[in-house]
Amino acid sequence: MTTSASDRSALGAFLRARRARVTPGDVGLPSGGRRRTPGLRREEVAQLAGVGVTWYTWLEQGRARNASDQVLEAVARVLRLDAAEHRHLMVLAGRGTAPEPGPPMDLRPEHTVVLAKMLPYPAAVQTDCYDLVAANRTYRYLFADLDTYPVEERNCAWLMFTEPSWRNSLVDEDTVLREITARLRNRQPEHRDDPRWNALIARLRQESPDFVRYWESYEVAADRTQQRRYASPRVGTLDVQFQSLWLDRARGERIIVMTPVDHTTAQRLERLDSLVGAAPAWTARSDSADGSAAGA
C-alpha cells in the first residue's frame, strides 16, 4: 500500500525516536566505546533486521515506499516495540485503516443513567481525543466547575496542559501529561483527516511548550487502567483507579470512571458529592445530542 509523504515522514521520526532508546546491550551487542548518538546505529538496526543499510536509512528519512510486512516486523523486533508501538508503526506504514470523520458523539439516555448511578465516584463520557461530552457532578467539581469553561475548552488534554486549576491537581504531573500525549500520538495517524483532531493538536502545540516537548519525544501508548493521585481543592488527596468502560472501542468513545483505592478516598469522594449535592446528577456540553440537558 502506498503511503503519503507525511506518513512516511512520521514513520521515520518514530523509528529514529525508538532507535535512540535501544542500547547495544539490549540486543546483545557490545557497546563499542563512545557513541556520538544514543541508542543503536542505523547500520546495527539494519544488520539485526536483515535489511540493507540504505533501505533502512530511507525508512528513517521518509523516502522508502511500500515497505514489506516482513521488513516492518523485523524492524519492530529489533527496536523492541511493545503492542501499542507495533500497532502505531503499522498504521503509519499504511497497514491500518483510518476511520471516516464522523459527527459529534451521540449522547444517549443510557449513558447519562450510568453517570448518575456512578455517584459519588467521578465519571464522564469522553471521546477518543479527550473531549468531555457529559459528566456527573463529582467529576464536574473534581478540580473546578467544568461547566464554567467554554464548550470548546472542555477537553481533558487541553485543560490538563493549559488550565492551572486542573494542572495543579496532578500530584505526578510528568507521568500524567506524558501519558496523555503518548495516547494522542498513538491514535493521531488514524485521524489525520479529522478536523477535531487537527485543531486540538494545533492548539496544544501553539499554547503549551510542555505539550510540544512530550509530543516531539514520540512516545506512544495505549489506553489502560491505571492508578492516579489527584489533589482536589475541595476534599484533598484522592487515590483512584482510572478506567474506561467502552461504548465504542473502535471510535475510542468511552465512559471514564475513577474508583477509590482506599477507604480514605472513598470517604472524601462521598464528602465531595455531599458538598455539591445541590447540582444536577449530570450535565452535558451544549453541542452534544442532548444539548445543554442536565439530570436531576
HELIX and SHEET records of a PDB file:
HELIX    1   1 ALA A    5  ARG A   19  1                                  15    
HELIX    2   2 PRO A   24  VAL A   27  5                                   4    
HELIX    3   3 ARG A   42  ALA A   49  1                                   8    
HELIX    4   4 VAL A   53  GLN A   61  1                                   9    
HELIX    5   5 ASP A   69  VAL A   78  1                                  10    
HELIX    6   6 ALA A   83  LEU A   92  1                                  10    
HELIX    7   7 PRO A  109  MET A  118  1                                  10    
HELIX    8   8 ARG A  137  ARG A  140  1                                   4    
HELIX    9   9 LEU A  146  THR A  148  5                                   3    
HELIX   10  10 VAL A  151  GLU A  153  5                                   3    
HELIX   11  11 CYS A  156  THR A  162  1                                   7    
HELIX   12  12 PRO A  164  ARG A  167  1                                   4    
HELIX   13  13 GLU A  173  ARG A  187  1                                  15    
HELIX   14  14 GLN A  188  HIS A  191  5                                   4    
HELIX   15  15 PRO A  195  GLU A  207  1                                  13    
HELIX   16  16 PRO A  209  GLU A  216  1                                   8    
HELIX   17  17 HIS A  263  LEU A  275  1                                  13    
SHEET    1   A 7 GLN A 226  SER A 232  0                                        
SHEET    2   A 7 GLY A 236  ASP A 248 -1                                        
SHEET    3   A 7 GLU A 253  PRO A 260 -1                                        
SHEET    4   A 7 ALA A 123  GLN A 126 -1                                        
SHEET    5   A 7 LEU A 132  ASN A 136 -1                                        
SHEET    6   A 7 TRP A 282  ALA A 284 -1                                        
SHEET    7   A 7 ALA A 294  GLY A 295 -1                                        
END                                                                             
